[in-house]
């Protein structure tokens, strides 16, 4: 399930609590009308999410939504945060989920949990895991619970703000973990594109530098940087061309350095990329550095 663009989501807290329950507490086999985050402070719990089983220990958490049957059971005396929320809702006022929860029979606890993804502008999509450990979120859970319980004036908007902070911190952590696992390989392609933009790098050549299949490399590159490798190369070439124009280099020299083949081809590409001809850009006298925007 695609949850939306992080910059455009308006999340809403429906319910939040900090509770201690005894071992054996079973919340039933059910489907909820929204999404839930369940974070164990102390204790032990088990989540059966469709055909998957997750054990939750101190500091661990689980996430699930309206699209998968689940069963949550405490295996020890457990203190926990529980929060029901919607990723995107036009109104911020909490709508308690209790009256819309559907309880199921044991034979209905099956199926593969849906994959949930969120788009981060410029970084691609991030998959939201069903089980995770992020200690940095615990203080934010506490703030949300306190605000939900106290119901001070404007609390619905405050809850929305706190939830936006929690979700952003969480997704940022997930994104950084995903990036680190592949960045060391992608850095080889990035270095080649940045240091030698005049080369006509093919996707196959760049993928080979990183040790990836070309198709997977292109997908990974786009998810990480928001554009394909060819587009990134053209942006770097434009950046170099701007610098050379401001250094009063001749058009022939720039076209030859960047291997455009001809001044006409270079000028056509430059205007398409910037909206200005090379001469118009040079005449503007843009201060060095102002045009040096990094590719997205």
Backbone bond lengths (Angstrom), bond angles and torsions (degrees), N, CA, C in turn:
res aa  C-N    CA-C-N  psi(-1)  N-CA   C-N-CA  omega(-1)  CA-C   N-CA-C  phi
1 X - - - 1.456 - - 1.519 109.79 -
2 X 1.321 116.91 127.20 1.458 121.82 177.17 1.520 108.07 -87.20
3 X 1.336 116.40 121.15 1.458 121.83 -173.94 1.515 113.22 -88.49
4 X 1.333 117.83 -18.47 1.450 120.40 176.79 1.515 113.30 124.76
5 X 1.336 114.29 -177.05 1.454 123.01 178.63 1.525 109.27 -85.89
6 X 1.321 117.56 126.93 1.462 121.84 -174.64 1.522 112.11 -55.36
7 X 1.332 117.38 -35.90 1.463 120.68 -177.46 1.520 113.28 -74.43
8 X 1.326 117.08 -12.50 1.462 119.73 -175.74 1.528 113.46 -113.77
9 X 1.315 117.39 -3.88 1.460 120.61 -178.17 1.529 111.51 -74.04
10 X 1.327 115.77 144.00 1.459 122.57 174.24 1.531 107.55 -124.25
11 X 1.332 116.56 83.80 1.469 120.06 -175.42 1.521 112.24 -74.37
12 X 1.324 115.27 154.19 1.465 121.85 -178.61 1.524 110.20 -134.76
13 X 1.326 116.75 131.61 1.461 121.82 174.21 1.529 108.54 -81.39
14 X 1.312 117.39 127.52 1.466 121.51 177.27 1.529 112.09 -99.85
15 X 1.328 116.41 -29.70 1.463 120.68 -178.28 1.518 108.19 -163.02
16 X 1.343 117.02 141.91 1.464 120.43 177.22 1.520 109.29 -149.80
17 X 1.329 116.43 136.07 1.461 119.72 179.95 1.518 110.92 -152.40
18 X 1.324 114.75 155.86 1.455 122.28 167.71 1.521 105.56 -118.46
19 X 1.331 116.09 117.72 1.457 120.92 -168.69 1.525 110.75 -136.18
20 X 1.327 115.85 151.01 1.468 122.25 171.37 1.520 107.68 -117.83
21 X 1.336 116.66 128.24 1.459 122.12 -179.24 1.529 108.72 -131.04
22 X 1.306 115.58 156.39 1.465 120.68 -177.06 1.524 112.14 -83.65
23 X 1.315 115.24 161.31 1.464 121.36 177.49 1.520 110.27 -58.57
24 X 1.312 116.02 140.68 1.458 121.28 -179.86 1.508 113.49 96.24
25 X 1.340 118.67 -12.54 1.462 120.55 177.23 1.519 109.69 -59.44
26 X 1.315 115.19 127.29 1.462 121.57 -177.21 1.521 107.96 -124.34
27 X 1.310 117.03 121.02 1.466 120.95 -178.14 1.528 112.46 -85.21
28 X 1.315 115.96 4.41 1.463 119.82 173.29 1.515 114.18 88.99
29 X 1.312 114.78 165.18 1.462 121.86 173.77 1.522 106.09 -89.13
30 X 1.307 117.24 119.76 1.458 118.52 -169.70 1.528 112.63 -155.60
31 X 1.320 114.01 172.07 1.458 123.04 171.33 1.526 106.19 -128.90
32 X 1.322 117.17 130.11 1.456 120.82 -177.80 1.533 110.55 -99.14
33 X 1.350 117.30 160.01 1.466 120.25 -176.89 1.523 113.93 -86.55
34 X 1.334 116.89 -1.67 1.463 119.86 -177.43 1.529 108.93 -140.26
35 X 1.325 118.21 -142.09 1.463 122.43 177.77 1.525 108.77 -122.49
36 X 1.328 116.54 155.04 1.452 119.84 -177.89 1.523 111.29 -135.78
37 X 1.345 113.99 139.82 1.460 122.68 168.81 1.518 107.17 -115.04
38 X 1.325 116.62 127.75 1.459 122.68 -178.81 1.521 107.31 -124.82
39 X 1.332 117.18 115.55 1.463 122.98 -173.49 1.523 109.77 -119.75
40 X 1.326 117.01 120.38 1.465 121.77 -179.80 1.531 109.52 -84.28
41 X 1.338 115.91 123.09 1.461 121.30 175.48 1.535 108.82 -84.04
42 X 1.330 115.26 -54.33 1.470 122.03 175.08 1.523 107.57 -140.80
43 X 1.313 117.41 135.40 1.456 119.97 176.24 1.509 112.97 128.80
44 X 1.320 114.88 -153.87 1.455 120.54 -176.82 1.525 109.05 -156.28
45 X 1.311 115.70 134.96 1.463 121.35 178.91 1.513 109.04 -142.06
46 X 1.321 115.12 163.43 1.454 119.80 176.37 1.527 108.33 -131.28
47 X 1.318 115.71 136.74 1.459 122.00 177.70 1.520 108.81 -115.63
48 X 1.320 115.42 123.97 1.463 120.88 170.72 1.522 106.21 -102.07
49 X 1.304 114.82 111.99 1.462 121.28 -176.53 1.520 107.65 -116.30
50 X 1.322 115.48 96.38 1.451 118.87 -172.49 1.513 108.78 61.27
51 X 1.309 117.21 -124.37 1.465 121.69 -179.20 1.522 112.57 -89.81
52 X 1.324 117.98 -0.82 1.458 122.10 -178.57 1.526 110.86 -96.98
53 X 1.344 116.23 150.27 1.460 121.74 177.58 1.529 108.45 -129.57
54 X 1.330 115.89 129.04 1.461 121.10 -179.78 1.528 109.45 -126.29
55 X 1.329 116.50 129.89 1.462 121.98 173.98 1.524 108.36 -95.30
56 X 1.342 116.69 131.73 1.458 121.39 -175.06 1.519 109.11 -116.06
57 X 1.333 116.12 117.31 1.455 122.06 -179.86 1.525 109.90 -109.63
58 X 1.346 116.53 -176.26 1.465 121.34 -178.72 1.529 111.42 -48.90
59 X 1.338 115.82 126.81 1.455 120.57 178.08 1.512 114.88 83.09
60 X 1.329 117.57 -5.26 1.456 121.28 179.72 1.514 111.57 -88.76
61 X 1.309 116.25 161.71 1.464 120.94 -179.34 1.520 110.11 -148.63
62 X 1.325 114.74 158.94 1.464 120.82 175.68 1.531 108.80 -131.44
63 X 1.313 113.91 155.40 1.465 121.69 179.31 1.518 108.58 -134.36
64 X 1.323 117.06 136.71 1.455 121.04 176.48 1.529 108.59 -157.35
65 X 1.330 114.23 166.11 1.454 118.38 -173.82 1.506 113.81 -131.02
66 X 1.307 114.05 -164.26 1.452 122.69 -172.52 1.530 113.63 -75.56
67 X 1.314 116.69 -6.36 1.459 119.24 -169.90 1.525 114.65 -103.06
68 X 1.342 118.13 4.50 1.461 119.77 -177.96 1.525 111.09 -138.79
69 X 1.340 116.79 130.67 1.470 120.57 175.39 1.520 109.10 -66.54
70 X 1.340 116.31 143.22 1.460 119.80 -177.52 1.523 111.12 -150.14
71 X 1.320 114.86 163.54 1.461 122.56 175.92 1.526 108.18 -138.83
72 X 1.315 116.28 124.39 1.458 122.01 -179.49 1.526 108.44 -114.99
73 X 1.335 115.81 125.06 1.465 120.42 -176.02 1.524 109.92 -137.26
74 X 1.352 116.84 139.25 1.456 122.16 178.63 1.524 109.75 -89.19
75 X 1.331 116.41 128.08 1.460 121.64 -179.47 1.525 112.25 -96.68
76 X 1.330 116.79 -7.62 1.464 122.90 177.81 1.518 107.59 -152.42
77 X 1.316 116.81 167.94 1.463 118.75 173.08 1.524 107.74 -57.92
78 X 1.311 116.41 124.49 1.463 120.08 -168.08 1.526 111.83 -134.94
79 X 1.329 115.51 135.25 1.462 122.27 170.87 1.521 106.51 -107.11
80 X 1.316 116.27 134.92 1.458 118.82 -172.38 1.529 112.31 -152.78
81 X 1.329 114.85 160.43 1.465 122.74 168.10 1.524 107.32 -99.72
82 X 1.313 115.45 138.48 1.462 120.22 174.16 1.527 107.82 -131.09
83 X 1.310 115.74 128.40 1.466 119.49 -179.85 1.516 110.34 -136.32
84 X 1.324 115.76 125.66 1.460 122.72 171.40 1.521 107.81 -100.70
85 X 1.326 116.23 139.03 1.464 118.99 -177.33 1.523 110.66 -157.87
86 X 1.307 114.97 167.52 1.461 122.02 170.45 1.519 108.36 -117.77
87 X 1.319 115.17 141.57 1.462 119.48 -179.86 1.518 111.55 -70.26
88 X 1.308 117.05 -31.24 1.463 119.72 -175.34 1.521 109.09 -148.66
89 X 1.326 116.84 119.05 1.455 121.61 -179.16 1.522 109.03 -149.20
90 X 1.331 119.01 135.22 1.468 120.52 -177.50 1.521 113.44 -66.20
91 X 1.329 117.36 -26.56 1.463 119.65 -178.77 1.535 110.03 -115.78
92 X 1.345 117.02 143.13 1.468 120.54 -174.09 1.522 115.15 -87.53
93 X 1.343 117.82 -10.52 1.463 119.82 -174.73 1.524 111.50 -67.75
94 X 1.336 117.78 133.44 1.468 121.55 178.96 1.527 112.26 -60.39
95 X 1.313 115.40 137.87 1.463 121.81 174.04 1.528 106.30 -121.03
96 X 1.313 116.87 106.11 1.465 120.92 -174.40 1.525 110.15 -59.59
97 X 1.337 117.04 131.61 1.470 119.86 -174.05 1.529 114.45 -79.97
98 X 1.338 118.39 -10.78 1.468 121.11 -168.86 1.514 113.67 -53.42
99 X 1.324 117.03 -41.57 1.466 120.04 -173.32 1.531 113.24 -76.07
100 X 1.332 116.33 -9.15 1.463 118.97 -179.35 1.530 112.66 -113.33
101 X 1.326 116.97 6.11 1.460 119.93 177.07 1.531 109.60 -74.13
102 X 1.313 117.18 134.23 1.460 121.93 178.54 1.531 108.92 -109.59
103 X 1.316 116.22 126.53 1.470 121.12 178.72 1.524 109.41 -95.21
104 X 1.319 115.58 141.19 1.463 122.05 -171.94 1.516 111.76 -120.70
105 X 1.320 114.25 169.89 1.462 121.78 175.53 1.538 109.20 -87.00
106 X 1.339 118.12 156.94 1.470 121.34 -178.33 1.521 114.14 -54.03
107 X 1.336 117.23 -35.90 1.463 118.60 -177.60 1.528 112.82 -73.01
108 X 1.337 116.67 -5.93 1.464 120.27 178.22 1.532 112.23 -92.92
109 X 1.319 115.83 -2.47 1.466 120.46 178.89 1.532 108.16 -87.04
110 X 1.294 116.00 81.76 1.464 121.44 -176.96 1.520 108.74 -154.19
111 X 1.312 113.89 178.56 1.456 118.62 178.65 1.516 112.36 96.94
112 X 1.323 115.77 163.13 1.460 122.34 179.39 1.521 109.08 -94.62
113 X 1.329 118.15 128.32 1.474 120.53 179.99 1.526 111.80 -57.82
114 X 1.316 116.55 143.03 1.455 120.52 177.54 1.518 110.60 -69.63
115 X 1.309 115.47 150.38 1.461 121.16 174.46 1.524 108.45 -91.69
116 X 1.321 116.31 130.16 1.460 121.32 179.83 1.523 109.34 -108.59
117 X 1.317 116.88 134.60 1.462 121.16 -179.86 1.522 110.73 -131.07
118 X 1.326 114.95 150.17 1.464 122.51 176.12 1.518 107.84 -126.80
119 X 1.320 116.47 139.78 1.463 120.71 178.30 1.523 110.09 -90.07
120 X 1.328 115.87 131.83 1.464 121.91 172.97 1.523 107.02 -109.63
121 X 1.326 118.66 115.40 1.471 120.47 -178.11 1.523 111.70 -53.13
122 X 1.334 115.55 128.38 1.450 120.99 179.61 1.515 114.69 83.26
123 X 1.349 117.06 -7.52 1.464 119.79 -177.62 1.528 112.47 -125.15
124 X 1.316 118.11 -5.10 1.456 120.08 -177.86 1.516 112.08 86.23
125 X 1.326 116.11 -157.02 1.461 120.87 -177.28 1.521 111.41 -101.83
126 X 1.326 114.69 151.48 1.461 121.99 177.81 1.523 107.98 -122.30
127 X 1.318 117.06 131.05 1.465 121.76 177.20 1.525 109.40 -82.03
128 X 1.331 116.78 135.27 1.456 122.17 179.81 1.532 108.24 -93.08
129 X 1.322 118.14 118.04 1.473 120.00 -177.63 1.520 111.90 -75.23
130 X 1.331 116.49 153.94 1.465 120.81 176.43 1.517 111.95 -78.06
131 X 1.325 117.93 -26.45 1.465 121.99 178.45 1.519 108.47 -133.20
132 X 1.332 117.08 138.83 1.462 120.16 -176.61 1.530 109.11 -161.04
133 X 1.314 115.55 172.23 1.466 122.34 176.71 1.520 107.85 -138.45
134 X 1.332 116.90 110.93 1.456 122.64 179.42 1.526 109.22 -136.76
135 X 1.343 119.31 86.42 1.463 122.43 -178.65 1.526 113.62 -55.70
136 X 1.337 116.32 -26.87 1.458 120.14 -177.40 1.534 112.11 -63.61
137 X 1.332 117.32 -18.24 1.464 120.69 -177.82 1.526 113.31 -83.24
138 X 1.327 117.71 -19.71 1.464 120.01 -172.75 1.527 113.16 -58.30
139 X 1.338 121.12 -44.64 1.472 119.48 177.26 1.522 113.21 -61.44
140 X 1.338 116.76 -30.73 1.468 120.18 179.30 1.523 110.69 -72.99
141 X 1.328 117.40 -37.29 1.461 119.98 173.14 1.534 109.98 -57.80
142 X 1.339 116.10 -44.56 1.463 120.45 -178.28 1.531 111.07 -61.61
143 X 1.315 117.36 -42.64 1.466 121.01 178.79 1.524 111.51 -62.98
144 X 1.319 115.93 -41.77 1.465 120.19 -179.70 1.524 110.51 -64.89
145 X 1.322 116.72 -44.35 1.467 120.56 179.18 1.526 110.69 -60.65
146 X 1.320 117.61 -46.31 1.461 121.03 -179.41 1.523 111.63 -61.65
147 X 1.304 116.19 -42.56 1.474 120.04 179.71 1.519 111.05 -66.36
148 X 1.321 116.18 -39.39 1.466 120.47 -179.56 1.530 110.68 -65.10
149 X 1.328 116.96 -41.02 1.462 121.11 -177.27 1.525 111.51 -72.43
150 X 1.318 117.93 -41.29 1.455 121.30 -173.21 1.530 113.79 -75.27
151 X 1.325 117.20 -30.68 1.473 122.10 178.30 1.532 112.31 50.88
152 X 1.297 116.30 47.79 1.463 119.74 176.04 1.532 109.73 -70.86
153 X 1.338 118.13 163.19 1.466 120.23 179.42 1.532 111.69 -52.32
154 X 1.320 115.26 131.37 1.461 120.54 -179.15 1.515 114.09 77.61
155 X 1.324 116.44 16.07 1.469 118.74 -174.41 1.524 113.33 -63.15
156 X 1.340 117.07 -31.13 1.465 118.97 -179.32 1.527 110.82 -63.04
157 X 1.334 116.63 -41.27 1.461 119.89 178.54 1.525 110.80 -70.91
158 X 1.338 116.11 -36.46 1.454 119.26 177.30 1.527 110.61 -64.10
159 X 1.335 116.38 -41.03 1.458 120.35 177.34 1.525 111.27 -60.68
160 X 1.325 115.23 -42.47 1.463 118.51 179.28 1.524 110.19 -62.07
161 X 1.322 117.63 -42.93 1.459 120.55 179.64 1.520 112.27 -63.11
162 X 1.337 116.36 -43.62 1.464 120.18 179.47 1.525 111.36 -65.95
163 X 1.334 116.54 -39.11 1.463 119.91 178.82 1.524 110.78 -66.92
164 X 1.324 116.79 -39.33 1.467 119.70 176.71 1.526 110.22 -60.85
165 X 1.332 116.71 -39.07 1.464 120.06 177.72 1.521 110.44 -65.44
166 X 1.325 117.27 -45.81 1.462 120.46 -179.31 1.524 111.15 -61.04
167 X 1.324 116.80 -48.80 1.462 119.92 -178.27 1.522 111.39 -64.18
168 X 1.324 117.22 -38.16 1.466 120.48 179.74 1.521 110.94 -66.15
169 X 1.332 117.18 -45.47 1.467 120.58 178.53 1.524 110.00 -61.11
170 X 1.322 116.25 -44.66 1.465 121.32 -179.39 1.524 111.51 -61.30
171 X 1.332 116.55 -50.49 1.460 120.53 -177.51 1.523 110.87 -67.38
172 X 1.327 116.55 -34.47 1.463 119.77 176.93 1.531 109.95 -62.66
173 X 1.322 116.84 -42.68 1.464 120.83 178.10 1.533 110.53 -61.55
174 X 1.331 116.20 -43.81 1.461 120.32 179.55 1.515 111.12 -63.15
175 X 1.326 115.78 -42.42 1.462 120.85 -178.41 1.521 110.72 -64.07
176 X 1.339 116.70 -42.59 1.456 120.30 -179.10 1.520 111.55 -66.30
177 X 1.329 117.01 -35.96 1.463 120.01 178.06 1.518 110.76 -67.18
178 X 1.344 116.68 -41.92 1.461 120.28 177.80 1.521 110.59 -62.42
179 X 1.338 114.92 -41.80 1.463 119.23 -176.08 1.522 111.56 -66.79
180 X 1.323 117.01 -41.56 1.467 120.51 -176.74 1.521 112.10 -61.15
181 X 1.328 116.58 -34.91 1.462 119.71 -175.82 1.524 112.95 -66.77
182 X 1.329 116.82 -25.11 1.467 120.17 -177.16 1.524 113.15 -117.33
183 X 1.329 117.33 -13.49 1.461 119.67 -174.51 1.526 113.25 -59.47
184 X 1.324 116.71 -36.77 1.460 118.29 -176.64 1.522 111.07 -64.32
185 X 1.334 117.42 -30.22 1.466 119.94 176.26 1.528 111.06 -80.62
186 X 1.342 116.15 -46.68 1.458 119.66 -179.16 1.523 111.74 -62.02
187 X 1.331 116.71 -26.14 1.462 119.69 -178.04 1.528 111.84 -60.37
188 X 1.336 117.26 -27.88 1.462 120.39 178.06 1.527 110.74 -65.89
189 X 1.319 116.51 -42.20 1.461 120.53 177.56 1.522 110.61 -69.49
190 X 1.336 116.82 -40.50 1.456 120.83 179.67 1.523 110.48 -61.42
191 X 1.328 116.61 -41.73 1.464 120.52 -179.69 1.531 110.21 -64.54
192 X 1.323 116.71 -40.91 1.465 120.43 179.53 1.525 110.72 -64.84
193 X 1.329 117.38 -44.12 1.459 121.48 -178.82 1.521 111.78 -66.99
194 X 1.332 116.44 -36.47 1.462 120.34 -177.03 1.521 112.28 -79.64
195 X 1.335 117.10 -39.30 1.458 120.62 -175.02 1.529 112.76 -86.62
196 X 1.330 117.05 -24.76 1.464 119.99 -179.14 1.532 110.99 -131.49
197 X 1.340 117.80 61.26 1.466 120.28 -178.35 1.520 113.00 -67.87
198 X 1.357 116.06 -16.21 1.458 118.70 179.89 1.529 112.29 -75.15
199 X 1.330 117.18 -17.55 1.456 120.46 179.85 1.530 110.90 -76.00
200 X 1.327 115.61 142.24 1.466 120.17 177.11 1.529 109.14 -85.20
201 X 1.316 114.59 71.26 1.458 119.55 -177.46 1.527 110.80 -64.30
202 X 1.302 115.81 130.81 1.463 119.94 173.72 1.527 108.26 -93.00
203 X 1.319 115.95 159.31 1.461 120.36 177.99 1.522 109.83 -61.08
204 X 1.333 115.73 -37.86 1.465 119.76 -179.79 1.528 111.46 -62.45
205 X 1.350 116.60 -41.24 1.465 120.62 179.77 1.520 111.44 -65.38
206 X 1.336 115.90 -43.27 1.461 120.48 -179.27 1.526 110.62 -66.84
207 X 1.335 115.64 -42.24 1.465 119.57 179.35 1.528 110.76 -62.38
208 X 1.334 116.82 -38.57 1.463 121.01 179.79 1.522 110.80 -64.62
209 X 1.341 117.29 -37.45 1.461 120.94 177.52 1.530 111.26 -59.12
210 X 1.347 115.23 -34.43 1.464 120.40 -176.08 1.520 112.96 -94.24
211 X 1.330 116.53 -8.46 1.459 119.48 -179.33 1.513 113.64 78.33
212 X 1.352 117.04 26.89 1.453 121.37 -179.12 1.531 110.81 -115.76
213 X 1.321 115.74 158.57 1.463 120.67 168.93 1.531 107.13 -70.35
214 X 1.350 119.08 141.79 1.465 121.55 -177.03 1.534 114.48 -52.52
215 X 1.326 116.92 -40.93 1.470 119.62 -178.76 1.528 111.17 -65.68
216 X 1.333 115.44 -45.70 1.465 118.89 179.78 1.524 110.53 -68.26
217 X 1.342 116.57 -38.40 1.461 120.21 178.48 1.527 111.12 -59.16
218 X 1.327 117.04 -45.92 1.462 120.96 -179.55 1.521 111.00 -62.43
219 X 1.324 116.39 -43.22 1.461 120.67 179.41 1.528 110.32 -62.87
220 X 1.333 117.16 -46.12 1.453 122.15 -178.57 1.528 111.03 -65.46
221 X 1.310 116.48 -42.10 1.460 121.48 -179.99 1.525 110.56 -62.08
222 X 1.331 116.29 -45.10 1.466 120.44 -179.15 1.521 111.13 -65.51
223 X 1.331 117.28 -40.54 1.455 120.67 179.05 1.528 111.44 -65.07
224 X 1.332 115.45 -36.32 1.466 120.16 -176.59 1.521 112.69 -77.92
225 X 1.362 117.33 -39.71 1.455 120.27 -172.33 1.527 114.30 -115.37
226 X 1.318 117.52 -5.05 1.460 119.95 175.32 1.513 114.98 84.63
227 X 1.335 118.15 -8.56 1.466 122.95 176.91 1.522 108.60 -138.23
228 X 1.328 116.64 163.24 1.449 120.83 177.60 1.523 111.30 -78.12
229 X 1.345 118.27 164.44 1.472 121.24 -179.03 1.522 113.65 -60.42
230 X 1.330 118.17 -37.06 1.459 120.78 179.22 1.523 110.72 -65.19
231 X 1.314 116.05 -43.71 1.466 120.77 178.81 1.524 109.99 -62.92
232 X 1.325 116.38 -41.76 1.470 120.59 179.23 1.527 110.29 -62.24
233 X 1.337 116.81 -40.76 1.464 121.19 179.12 1.527 110.47 -62.22
234 X 1.333 117.35 -44.52 1.459 120.86 179.92 1.519 111.40 -64.07
235 X 1.340 117.29 -36.81 1.462 119.95 177.31 1.524 110.56 -64.97
236 X 1.328 117.25 -38.96 1.458 120.47 178.03 1.521 111.45 -67.17
237 X 1.325 116.05 -38.23 1.467 119.54 177.89 1.526 110.52 -63.57
238 X 1.325 115.83 -41.00 1.457 119.99 178.82 1.524 110.39 -63.73
239 X 1.309 116.05 -39.71 1.465 120.76 178.83 1.530 110.72 -61.83
240 X 1.348 117.14 -44.52 1.460 121.31 178.44 1.527 110.25 -64.92
241 X 1.335 116.21 -40.97 1.463 120.42 -179.87 1.534 110.76 -62.17
242 X 1.328 117.65 -41.16 1.468 120.99 178.27 1.530 110.68 -60.36
243 X 1.327 115.45 -44.28 1.461 119.52 -178.88 1.531 110.37 -62.96
244 X 1.319 117.07 -42.99 1.462 120.88 -178.45 1.524 111.25 -68.39
245 X 1.329 117.09 -35.93 1.464 120.14 177.12 1.520 110.86 -63.41
246 X 1.330 116.92 -41.61 1.462 121.01 -179.97 1.525 111.69 -71.80
247 X 1.339 115.85 -16.05 1.464 120.53 175.25 1.529 110.78 -93.17
248 X 1.358 115.55 8.95 1.465 123.26 177.97 1.530 113.34 61.77
249 X 1.325 115.93 32.13 1.460 119.53 173.93 1.526 109.33 -71.79
250 X 1.299 117.29 148.50 1.459 121.35 178.93 1.523 110.25 -70.07
251 X 1.345 115.09 150.94 1.457 119.57 -179.42 1.523 111.34 -62.05
252 X 1.347 115.60 -35.95 1.457 118.62 179.06 1.534 110.70 -61.87
253 X 1.334 116.43 -40.96 1.456 121.18 -179.10 1.521 111.31 -66.17
254 X 1.343 115.66 -40.13 1.472 119.75 -179.74 1.522 110.28 -67.61
255 X 1.326 116.30 -45.42 1.461 120.63 -179.06 1.519 110.85 -61.71
256 X 1.352 115.95 -40.06 1.467 120.08 179.79 1.524 110.89 -69.92
257 X 1.332 116.98 -43.08 1.470 120.75 -178.68 1.525 111.00 -61.03
258 X 1.326 116.38 -40.94 1.461 120.40 -176.44 1.527 112.87 -94.62
259 X 1.333 116.14 6.89 1.468 122.36 173.98 1.524 113.13 57.69
260 X 1.327 115.18 46.58 1.462 118.79 176.18 1.522 112.59 -83.76
261 X 1.333 117.77 -14.57 1.465 120.33 177.25 1.501 113.35 92.46
262 X 1.338 116.79 -38.58 1.467 120.59 179.89 1.515 109.58 -157.41
263 X 1.352 115.40 159.37 1.473 120.47 177.29 1.525 109.65 -63.29
264 X 1.329 116.14 -37.83 1.468 120.04 -178.47 1.530 110.61 -61.95
265 X 1.321 116.43 -45.72 1.467 120.30 -179.12 1.531 110.43 -64.52
266 X 1.340 116.00 -41.04 1.465 119.72 178.27 1.527 110.57 -63.03
267 X 1.318 117.65 -47.05 1.467 121.55 -177.95 1.523 111.32 -62.82
268 X 1.334 115.84 -39.79 1.466 119.63 179.15 1.524 110.94 -63.65
269 X 1.329 116.06 -46.51 1.467 120.14 178.96 1.523 111.08 -63.22
270 X 1.335 116.96 -43.47 1.461 120.65 -176.62 1.529 111.03 -62.60
271 X 1.330 116.77 -43.08 1.469 119.63 179.65 1.520 110.86 -67.08
272 X 1.317 117.32 -37.52 1.458 120.49 178.24 1.522 110.81 -63.78
273 X 1.331 116.33 -36.30 1.455 120.60 -177.02 1.517 113.09 -80.49
274 X 1.347 117.54 -32.40 1.467 120.70 -172.83 1.520 114.76 -116.42
275 X 1.347 117.38 -17.51 1.467 120.16 -175.99 1.516 112.28 86.23
276 X 1.340 117.62 -0.45 1.460 122.52 -179.39 1.523 109.63 -128.26
277 X 1.341 116.04 150.80 1.455 119.11 170.46 1.529 107.69 -75.44
278 X 1.329 118.58 161.68 1.469 119.68 177.45 1.531 112.47 -55.12
279 X 1.339 116.67 -40.16 1.465 119.97 -179.64 1.527 111.30 -66.22
280 X 1.324 116.64 -41.59 1.466 120.10 179.04 1.520 110.99 -63.68
281 X 1.329 115.74 -40.33 1.461 119.01 179.13 1.529 110.35 -64.30
282 X 1.344 117.15 -42.45 1.459 120.68 -179.03 1.530 111.16 -65.54
283 X 1.339 116.15 -37.74 1.458 120.56 -178.90 1.520 113.02 -67.50
284 X 1.327 115.75 -26.73 1.465 119.02 179.75 1.522 111.53 -67.04
285 X 1.336 117.09 -23.75 1.453 120.74 178.96 1.510 112.97 62.43
286 X 1.346 117.74 44.92 1.463 121.49 -179.96 1.517 109.08 -62.69
287 X 1.325 119.28 128.53 1.459 121.14 -178.82 1.522 111.43 -58.84
288 X 1.343 116.64 141.39 1.462 119.07 177.25 1.517 111.07 -54.22
289 X 1.328 115.55 134.12 1.466 120.12 179.57 1.512 112.44 100.01
290 X 1.369 117.76 -31.60 1.455 119.10 -177.97 1.504 111.81 -68.20
291 X 1.345 116.16 -30.80 1.448 120.13 -179.00 1.516 112.03 -88.71
292 X 1.350 116.95 -2.73 1.451 120.30 -171.47 1.518 111.36 -86.97
293 X 1.307 114.60 59.38 1.455 119.33 177.89 1.513 109.36 -82.84
294 X 1.315 116.00 132.57 1.465 119.65 178.75 1.520 109.55 -69.43
295 X 1.327 117.90 142.76 1.454 119.79 174.70 1.509 110.60 -57.02
296 X 1.315 115.39 148.54 1.461 120.30 179.60 1.509 110.00 -67.81
